[in-house]
Amino acid sequence: MDHQSLLDWEREHRAMKRTEDGFWRCFKRWREENREDYLRTFSGKLYDEFITVDNRSITLQYSFNRDEAFVLCTVNLLYVEQPIGTYAIEFFLQGAVADDFLAFEDGLLQDRMLKIKHQLRTARIALREGMDVETASRIAELPLSCVHVLKEKYVR
């Protein structure tokens, strides 16, 4: 299968969209069913509004152990524009889901999460003190879009 055939297969089966949707279902289920693991992994809870899913790759793979080919679609997971993990779905060539994988293993994840939480807290405090969104964004070193969300949803 050449790259164009792979891209045509992806469009026909909407594999990347299904992978993104699959991430959200898997993440929400994990968060509900394994609350302690979720809180430990991220040093507390996350704001869903700051999680973004970024297409990473689509590959055709053949496993001699399984004696079949499959397509693997992988997305990067970002929180406040910082990498936090990956999610992937294996598709059979007919388009059915074979398996999925959610991974947050990263040696720097805890440090990254602490920094992001500090930045969010700094922005919330700045907004509560009456600073405008642009100033709060600069002080907290956060994207302007994130500070807008904080102001609209979380600062009273």
N, C-alpha and C positions, 0 to 999 in steps of 0.2 A: 504494500500500500504506500503510495507516495504521499507527500505532505498535503497536496490538494485533495486527495481522496479522504485523508484523515479529517481535514477541515470540513469537507462535504458531509462526512459521517457525523461530525459534531453538530453541524447545523440541522441535519435530519433528526437527530435524537435529542437536540437541545441539551447536550451533555453538560456544558459549563453552567447553564442556568439551573439545571437539576442539581449540579454539585453545590452551587451557592445555596439553593433552597435546602438541600440536604444538610449543609453545615448548620443552618439555623435550627432545623428540627433536632439534629443531634446535639447541638450545644444547649438548647433549652431543656431537652430531656436530661442531659447530663447534669445541668445546673439544678434541676428539681430532684432528681433521683440520688445524686451524690453531692449534696449541698456542702458538706464538710470539705470534701476534696476540692470543690469549686472555690470555696472561700480561702482555703490554704494555697491553692495554685496561684490565685491572684491577690493574695493578701487583703481580701475583702471582696466586695461586689464590684461589678463593672457596670457602666452605663452603656446599654445596648446602642444608643445613638452614636457612640464613639468607636464602635467596632465596624471595620470595613473589610470587605472580602475582595481580594485582588487576584484576578486570574494569573496563574503561574505557568501551567503547562498542560498539554494533552499529548499522551504518548501511546503508541501501540506497543504492546509487550507480549512476548510468548514465554510461557513457563513450561519447561520440560517436565516438571513435577505434576502439573495439572493437564498437560498435553492439550493445551488450548491457548488461543490468543485472546487478549482483552485490551480494552482501552482504559487508561488511567488518566483521570482528570484531577488536577491538583490546584488548590487555591491557597494563597497566603492570607493569613489573618492578621489584621492590624488593629491596634488600639491607640487612638489619638496619634495616628500615622506612624506608630512604632510596631515592629513585628512582634507577634506574641505566639504564633503557631501556624500550623498547616492543617488542611482538611483535604482528603482525597476520596474519590469513589472509583472503584473498578467496575467497568461495564462489560458485559458480554457483548460480542459483536452484533447480536440482535438488538441491543439497546437496553436489556434488563440489567438491573443493578446486581453485581456479584458480591460486593463488600464495600465497606467504607472505613475510614481511619481518621481519627481526630487526635492531633498531637500538640501538646503545649510544652514538651520537654525542651528546655533551653537553659543552659547554665546561667545566663544573664537575665532571665525572665523576672526573678524576684527583684533584682536591682532596678530593672527597667520599670516595673510596676510601682515600686516605691517612689521613683522619680516622677512618674506620671501622676500619681495620687497627690504628691506634694504640689505639683504644678496646678492641678485642678483645685486643690484647696486654696492655693495662693490666689487664683483667679476669682474664686467665689468670695473670698474675703475682700479683695479689691473691689468687686462689684457691689458688695454690701456696703462698703465704705463710700460708695457713690462715684467711683471712677467709671469713665466711659469704657466701652468694650475694647477699643483700640489700645488704650493704655493698659488695661488689665491683660490683654493678650501679650503685649510687650513685656510687662513685668513677669508674668508667669511663663513666658516663652512657650506659649501654646498657639496653635493655628487660630486665626480669627473666627473661623466657622465654629470651632469648639466653644469658644467663649460666648458666642451668640447663643448657642444651645444652652449653655449654663445659665445665662441671663434669663432666657425665655422660660426655661423649665424648672430650674433649681434654685434660683435666687429670688427671695421674696422681699 
